[in-house]
Amino acid sequence: MWGRGYCSYYDSDRGYKIKQDEFDIEHIDKLDKKADTSYQIDRETIEHQEFKGTHSIDFEVYSNGLGLMHIAAIWNSLDEFIFLHKTHKLDINVKDRSNHIPLHYACSQGSTEVVAYILSQLSDEEFKKPEIDHNLCLKLAARTSSWRIIEILCQKGIDMKKNGQEAIEIATTLTDIATLRVLLSHSGENSRVTSSPVLSAITFDKIDCLKMLFANGFEADKPVMDMLPLYKALDQYTVNQGIVQLILRYSSKYDIDTQNRMSTVHYICKCMNPKIAADILVHDIDVNKLDEHGRPGPYYFQSKPDGDPAAILDMLLKKGFNVNIKFGSPSISILNHFMTLYGNWERIVKWFVEHDADLEEKLANSKDKRTLRDAIKKVYPKINVPDKDE
């Protein structure tokens, strides 16, 4: 006995549940296992008279062309699947109206036994036909963490040079180490040309998957549109220092050469984590680089209560940071920039005052053309601002 197949509505004329165009391989959870009424499909039902006539050729059950072969694959009902295939001579690659075959449904539900049987019945040439869709099989199996299915698919001869990238990305997102291990063991060098799985592991904070990707040849410093994986790690809401350290360990490139986007110094400042900044700044980083808008790194400091901009500025200074670096139009200094912002930026302003910033620069957007020295004394009276002659 092999379980029950469900859709959404009961059709009294045909005697089973139907809902047009709502059952598809991408959303297989539309099979409602809690439905009050259902249509049971087993060998006895198959032999019943009502399946003669119009239903005797393809045993179509659902309005989108989903047939008994597909249902047997969904429920991993191997005996019934073989019975339909051998006794009733149903096509093992019968398509539903979306051109999905039983193999796709079996992969999508982790039906390992049915997958193994289908593959045993396909010649190597048949397995290479477009309707098999190797990439789809791998993706569907990865979504259900069916590493055994992926293993037998690979053993059958899936070309992992052309397929598998999306499956690797899915396994990474799900932190499915077993599936990821199988995929990587069968993938060749050509499958490592993309950084998508690496970026997914960083985005979803999957450090174990990231370790496995790097250990299997994925590059830790391969830029995508001039964006290094390091930048992705630093641009998270909560930065994982372990991931940053892992990327640095496998990298040989720590900064970009172009000036058409934010670079390493900008992300260091945006992150505002001194420990992470220290890990990165042991490498050769241009701390005076401007982004595509002409902004220096400290422009991206944020008002995080747990951030320590002064500690980061100390490290940048040791690497040659220009305290009076100018940007924008009209050109202003970083100190001037923070004096024109809303909010409390006292920690940053104090650091620049203590490190010989130009205090005679005119305050931007000031009608009375006050100097930064006068403006700081008024806005931040607790800061010890030296007089002009001192």
C-alpha positions as CSV (number, residue, x, y, z in Angstrom):
1,M,0.0,0.0,0.0
2,W,1.4,3.4,-0.9
3,G,-0.4,6.2,0.8
4,R,-2.7,8.8,-0.5
5,G,-2.5,11.6,-3.1
6,Y,-4.2,14.9,-2.3
7,C,-5.0,18.2,-4.0
8,S,-7.4,20.8,-2.8
9,Y,-11.0,20.4,-3.9
10,Y,-13.2,17.3,-4.3
11,D,-14.7,16.8,-7.8
12,S,-17.8,14.7,-7.4
13,D,-18.0,13.9,-11.1
14,R,-14.5,12.3,-11.3
15,G,-14.4,11.1,-7.7
16,Y,-11.1,12.6,-6.5
17,K,-9.6,15.9,-5.5
18,I,-8.6,18.5,-8.1
19,K,-7.5,22.1,-8.2
20,Q,-6.5,23.4,-11.6
21,D,-2.9,24.6,-12.0
22,E,-2.0,24.6,-8.4
23,F,0.0,21.4,-8.1
24,D,3.6,21.9,-9.3
25,I,7.0,20.5,-8.6
26,E,8.3,23.7,-7.1
27,H,5.5,23.8,-4.4
28,I,4.9,20.1,-3.7
29,D,3.7,21.0,-0.2
30,K,0.3,21.7,-1.8
31,L,-0.5,18.0,-1.2
32,D,-2.7,18.5,1.8
33,K,-2.0,15.5,4.0
34,K,-4.6,16.7,6.5
35,A,-7.6,16.8,4.1
36,D,-10.8,15.3,5.4
37,T,-11.6,13.5,2.2
38,S,-9.1,11.8,-0.1
39,Y,-8.7,9.4,-3.0
40,Q,-6.7,6.3,-2.1
41,I,-4.5,4.9,-4.8
42,D,-3.2,1.4,-4.4
43,R,-2.8,-1.7,-6.6
44,E,-6.4,-2.7,-6.0
45,T,-7.6,0.7,-7.1
46,I,-5.4,0.5,-10.2
47,E,-7.1,-2.7,-11.2
48,H,-10.6,-1.3,-10.6
49,Q,-12.9,-0.9,-13.5
50,E,-13.1,2.9,-13.3
51,F,-9.5,3.1,-14.4
52,K,-10.3,1.5,-17.7
53,G,-11.2,3.4,-20.8
54,T,-10.1,7.0,-20.8
55,H,-7.7,6.5,-17.9
56,S,-6.2,3.2,-19.1
57,I,-3.3,4.8,-21.1
58,D,-1.7,7.3,-18.7
59,F,-3.7,6.9,-15.5
60,E,-4.1,10.6,-15.3
61,V,-5.4,11.5,-11.9
62,Y,-5.1,15.3,-11.4
63,S,-6.1,18.2,-13.6
64,N,-2.6,19.2,-14.3
65,G,-1.7,15.8,-15.7
66,L,-0.2,14.3,-12.5
67,G,-0.6,10.6,-12.9
68,L,-0.2,7.4,-10.9
69,M,3.5,7.2,-11.8
70,H,4.1,10.6,-10.4
71,I,2.1,9.8,-7.2
72,A,4.0,6.6,-6.7
73,A,7.3,8.6,-7.0
74,I,6.0,11.1,-4.5
75,W,5.3,8.5,-1.9
76,N,8.3,6.4,-2.6
77,S,6.0,3.4,-3.3
78,L,8.5,1.2,-5.1
79,D,6.3,-1.9,-5.5
80,E,3.4,0.1,-7.0
81,F,5.8,2.0,-9.2
82,I,7.3,-1.2,-10.6
83,F,3.8,-2.7,-11.0
84,L,2.7,0.3,-13.1
85,H,5.9,0.3,-15.1
86,K,6.2,-3.4,-15.8
87,T,2.6,-4.7,-15.8
88,H,0.8,-1.7,-17.2
89,K,3.8,-0.6,-19.4
90,L,3.5,3.0,-18.3
91,D,6.3,5.3,-19.6
92,I,8.9,5.7,-16.8
93,N,9.4,9.3,-18.1
94,V,5.7,10.2,-18.4
95,K,5.3,13.9,-18.2
96,D,2.7,16.0,-16.4
97,R,1.4,19.1,-18.1
98,S,4.4,21.0,-16.8
99,N,6.8,18.5,-18.4
100,H,7.9,17.1,-15.1
101,I,8.6,13.4,-14.9
102,P,8.4,10.9,-12.0
103,L,12.1,11.3,-11.4
104,H,11.6,14.9,-10.6
105,Y,8.9,14.2,-8.1
106,A,10.9,11.4,-6.5
107,C,13.9,13.8,-6.1
108,S,11.6,16.5,-4.7
109,Q,10.3,14.1,-2.0
110,G,13.5,12.2,-1.1
111,S,12.0,9.0,-2.6
112,T,15.4,7.2,-2.8
113,E,14.2,3.8,-3.7
114,V,12.1,5.0,-6.6
115,V,15.0,7.2,-7.9
116,A,17.3,4.2,-7.7
117,Y,14.8,2.1,-9.7
118,I,14.3,4.8,-12.3
119,L,18.0,5.2,-12.9
120,S,18.5,1.5,-13.2
121,Q,16.0,1.4,-16.0
122,L,17.5,4.3,-18.0
123,S,20.4,3.7,-20.3
124,D,23.3,6.2,-20.3
125,E,21.9,7.8,-23.4
126,E,18.4,8.1,-22.0
127,F,19.8,9.7,-18.9
128,K,21.4,12.4,-21.0
129,K,18.2,13.4,-22.7
130,P,17.1,17.0,-22.0
131,E,13.8,16.1,-20.3
132,I,15.8,14.4,-17.4
133,D,17.1,17.9,-16.5
134,H,20.1,17.1,-14.4
135,N,20.2,20.5,-12.8
136,L,16.6,20.3,-11.7
137,C,17.1,16.8,-10.2
138,L,20.0,18.0,-8.1
139,K,18.2,21.2,-6.9
140,L,15.1,19.2,-5.9
141,A,17.1,16.6,-4.0
142,A,19.1,19.3,-2.3
143,R,16.0,21.1,-1.1
144,T,15.0,17.9,0.8
145,S,18.5,17.2,2.0
146,S,18.5,13.9,0.1
147,W,22.2,13.4,-0.2
148,R,21.7,9.7,-1.0
149,I,19.7,10.6,-4.1
150,I,22.4,13.1,-5.1
151,E,25.0,10.4,-4.7
152,I,23.3,7.9,-7.0
153,L,22.5,10.7,-9.5
154,C,26.2,11.5,-9.6
155,Q,27.1,7.9,-9.9
156,K,24.7,7.6,-12.9
157,G,26.8,10.3,-14.7
158,I,25.4,13.8,-14.1
159,D,27.8,16.3,-15.6
160,M,28.8,18.3,-12.5
161,K,30.8,20.7,-14.7
162,K,27.6,22.0,-16.1
163,N,25.3,21.4,-13.1
164,G,25.3,21.5,-9.4
165,Q,26.0,25.1,-8.6
166,E,22.4,25.9,-7.5
167,A,22.3,22.6,-5.5
168,I,25.5,23.6,-3.7
169,E,24.0,27.0,-2.9
170,I,20.8,25.3,-1.6
171,A,22.8,22.9,0.6
172,T,24.9,25.8,1.9
173,T,21.8,27.8,2.8
174,L,20.3,24.9,4.6
175,T,23.6,24.1,6.4
176,D,23.2,20.6,5.0
177,I,26.8,19.3,5.5
178,A,26.1,15.8,4.3
179,T,24.6,16.9,1.0
180,L,27.2,19.6,0.5
181,R,30.0,17.1,1.1
182,V,28.5,14.7,-1.6
183,L,28.1,17.6,-4.1
184,L,31.6,18.8,-3.6
185,S,33.1,15.4,-3.8
186,H,31.7,15.0,-7.3
187,S,32.1,18.5,-8.6
188,G,35.1,19.4,-10.7
189,E,37.3,22.5,-10.9
190,N,34.9,24.2,-13.4
191,S,32.2,24.2,-10.7
192,R,34.2,26.5,-8.5
193,V,34.3,29.4,-11.0
194,T,31.4,31.1,-9.2
195,S,31.3,32.7,-5.8
196,S,27.6,32.3,-5.3
197,P,27.8,29.5,-2.7
198,V,30.5,31.4,-0.8
199,L,28.3,34.5,-0.7
200,S,25.3,32.5,0.4
201,A,27.3,30.9,3.2
202,I,28.4,34.4,4.4
203,T,24.9,35.9,4.1
204,F,23.2,33.1,6.1
205,D,26.1,32.9,8.6
206,K,27.0,29.3,7.7
207,I,30.6,29.0,8.8
208,D,30.8,25.2,8.7
209,C,29.6,25.2,5.1
210,L,32.1,28.0,4.3
211,K,34.9,26.0,5.7
212,M,33.9,23.1,3.5
213,L,33.7,25.3,0.4
214,F,37.1,26.8,0.9
215,A,38.6,23.3,1.7
216,N,37.2,22.1,-1.6
217,G,38.7,24.8,-3.8
218,F,36.2,27.7,-3.7
219,E,38.1,31.0,-3.7
220,A,37.8,33.2,-0.7
221,D,39.0,36.3,-2.5
222,K,37.2,36.1,-5.9
223,P,35.5,39.4,-6.5
224,V,32.0,39.6,-8.0
225,M,31.4,43.0,-9.6
226,D,34.5,44.3,-7.6
227,M,32.9,43.0,-4.3
228,L,35.1,40.6,-2.4
229,P,33.6,38.0,-0.1
230,L,35.3,39.9,2.7
231,Y,33.1,42.9,2.0
232,K,30.0,40.7,2.1
233,A,31.1,39.4,5.5
234,L,31.7,43.0,6.8
235,D,28.4,44.3,5.5
236,Q,26.2,42.1,7.7
237,Y,24.0,43.5,10.4
238,T,25.9,41.4,12.9
239,V,29.4,40.7,11.7
240,N,30.7,37.2,12.5
241,Q,34.4,37.6,13.4
242,G,35.0,33.9,12.8
243,I,33.8,34.1,9.2
244,V,36.0,37.2,8.6
245,Q,39.0,35.4,10.0
246,L,38.3,32.3,7.9
247,I,38.1,34.4,4.7
248,L,41.3,36.1,5.6
249,R,43.0,32.8,6.2
250,Y,42.1,31.6,2.7
251,S,42.7,34.9,0.9
252,S,45.7,36.5,-0.8
253,K,43.8,39.6,-1.9
254,Y,42.5,41.9,0.7
255,D,41.6,45.1,-1.2
256,I,40.3,46.0,-4.7
257,D,42.4,47.9,-7.2
258,T,39.6,50.0,-8.6
259,Q,38.0,53.1,-7.1
260,N,34.5,52.6,-8.4
261,R,32.9,51.3,-5.2
262,M,33.5,51.0,-1.4
263,S,36.7,49.3,-0.6
264,T,38.2,47.5,2.4
265,V,38.7,50.7,4.5
266,H,35.1,51.7,4.0
267,Y,33.8,48.4,5.2
268,I,36.2,48.4,8.2
269,C,34.8,51.7,9.3
270,K,31.2,50.7,8.6
271,C,31.6,47.6,10.7
272,M,33.1,49.6,13.6
273,N,34.6,46.5,15.3
274,P,38.2,47.1,16.4
275,K,39.0,43.4,16.8
276,I,37.9,42.7,13.2
277,A,39.7,45.9,12.0
278,A,42.9,44.7,13.6
279,D,42.6,41.3,11.9
280,I,42.3,43.0,8.5
281,L,44.8,45.8,8.9
282,V,47.7,43.5,9.3
283,H,47.5,43.2,5.6
284,D,48.3,45.8,2.9
285,I,45.2,48.0,2.9
286,D,45.0,51.5,1.3
287,V,43.4,53.5,4.2
288,N,43.1,56.7,2.2
289,K,41.1,55.2,-0.7
290,L,38.0,57.0,-1.8
291,D,34.8,55.3,-3.0
292,E,32.9,56.0,-6.2
293,H,31.4,59.1,-4.5
294,G,34.9,60.4,-3.4
295,R,34.3,59.5,0.2
296,P,37.0,58.2,2.6
297,G,36.5,55.3,4.9
298,P,35.6,57.1,8.2
299,Y,32.6,58.7,6.3
300,Y,30.8,55.4,7.0
301,F,31.2,55.4,10.7
302,Q,27.8,54.9,12.4
303,S,26.4,55.8,15.7
304,K,26.5,52.3,17.1
305,P,26.8,52.4,20.9
306,D,29.0,49.3,20.9
307,G,31.3,50.6,18.2
308,D,34.7,52.1,18.9
309,P,35.5,54.5,16.1
310,A,38.4,56.0,18.0
311,A,40.2,52.7,18.3
312,I,39.7,52.1,14.5
313,L,41.0,55.6,13.7
314,D,44.1,54.9,15.8
315,M,44.8,51.8,13.7
316,L,44.1,53.7,10.4
317,L,46.5,56.5,11.6
318,K,49.3,53.9,12.1
319,K,48.7,52.7,8.5
320,G,49.1,56.3,7.2
321,F,45.6,57.7,7.3
322,N,45.4,61.4,6.4
323,V,43.5,63.2,9.2
324,N,42.7,66.2,7.0
325,I,41.7,64.2,3.9
326,K,39.1,66.2,1.9
327,F,36.1,65.0,-0.1
328,G,33.0,66.2,-1.8
329,S,32.0,69.4,-3.5
330,P,32.7,71.8,-2.0
331,S,35.6,70.0,-0.5
332,I,35.4,69.4,3.3
333,S,37.2,67.3,5.8
334,I,35.9,64.3,7.7
335,L,35.8,66.4,10.9
336,N,33.7,69.0,9.1
337,H,31.4,66.3,7.8
338,F,30.6,64.9,11.3
339,M,30.1,68.5,12.6
340,T,27.3,69.0,10.1
341,L,25.5,65.7,11.0
342,Y,22.6,65.3,13.4
343,G,23.2,63.2,16.4
344,N,26.0,62.9,18.9
345,W,29.4,62.3,17.3
346,E,31.5,63.5,20.2
347,R,33.8,60.5,20.2
348,I,34.8,61.0,16.6
349,V,35.1,64.8,16.9
350,K,37.2,64.5,20.0
351,W,39.6,62.1,18.3
352,F,40.2,64.4,15.3
353,V,40.7,67.4,17.7
354,E,43.3,65.4,19.6
355,H,45.1,64.3,16.4
356,D,45.9,67.7,14.9
357,A,42.9,68.1,12.6
358,D,42.6,71.5,10.9
359,L,40.4,73.5,13.2
360,E,40.5,76.7,11.1
361,E,38.5,75.1,8.3
362,K,35.2,76.9,7.9
363,L,32.2,75.0,9.1
364,A,30.2,73.7,6.1
365,N,26.7,75.2,5.7
366,S,27.5,77.9,8.3
367,K,26.0,81.3,7.5
368,D,28.4,83.2,9.8
369,K,31.4,81.2,8.5
370,R,32.5,80.0,11.9
371,T,35.6,77.9,12.1
372,L,35.4,74.3,13.3
373,R,37.3,75.4,16.4
374,D,34.5,77.7,17.4
375,A,31.7,75.3,16.4
376,I,33.2,72.4,18.4
377,K,33.5,74.6,21.5
378,K,29.8,75.4,21.3
379,V,28.4,72.0,20.3
380,Y,30.7,69.8,22.4
381,P,31.8,71.9,25.4
382,K,33.3,68.9,27.2
383,I,36.0,68.5,24.5
384,N,39.2,70.3,25.3
385,V,39.7,72.4,22.2
386,P,43.0,74.3,22.1
387,D,42.9,78.0,21.3
388,K,44.2,79.1,17.9
389,D,47.5,80.4,19.4
390,E,48.3,77.3,21.5
